[in-house]
């Protein structure tokens, strides 16, 4: 009984997660710099390097935000499963 209920709960969360990705997926708003065929001056080189740095920082921030979201969702999932398990173990088996 307990095992089947836990598996059912996990499948509900898993299917909800799959459908959530169909509706919305996070994407970054970072702009990839375009490298000229040939640089005409040191200023252009410096500007391109600055744009590369800004792109790298933007991507790193996006990745960090997504990793934070993963941790938050994982905690919420664990808490929900724990709440269900407590309910099954202590409320239904009394």
C-alpha positions, 0 to 999 in steps of 0.5 A: 500500500505505502509503496504504491502510494509513494510511486503514484505520488512520484509519477504525479510530480514527474508528469507535472514536471514534464508538462511544465516544460512544454508550457514554459522554459527559461532562457537567458537574455544574453547577447553573444558578441559578433567577432569581426572578420578583422579588427581595425584597431586595438579599441575594437579588440578591447570592445570585443573582449569586453563584450565577451566578458559581459556575455560570459558573466551573463551566462554564468548568472543565468546558470547560477539562477537556474541551479538555485531554482533546481535546488528550490524545486528539489526541496519542495519536492522532498517536503511534499513527499515527506508530508505525504509519507508522514500522512500515510504513516501516522494518519492512515495507520492509526 
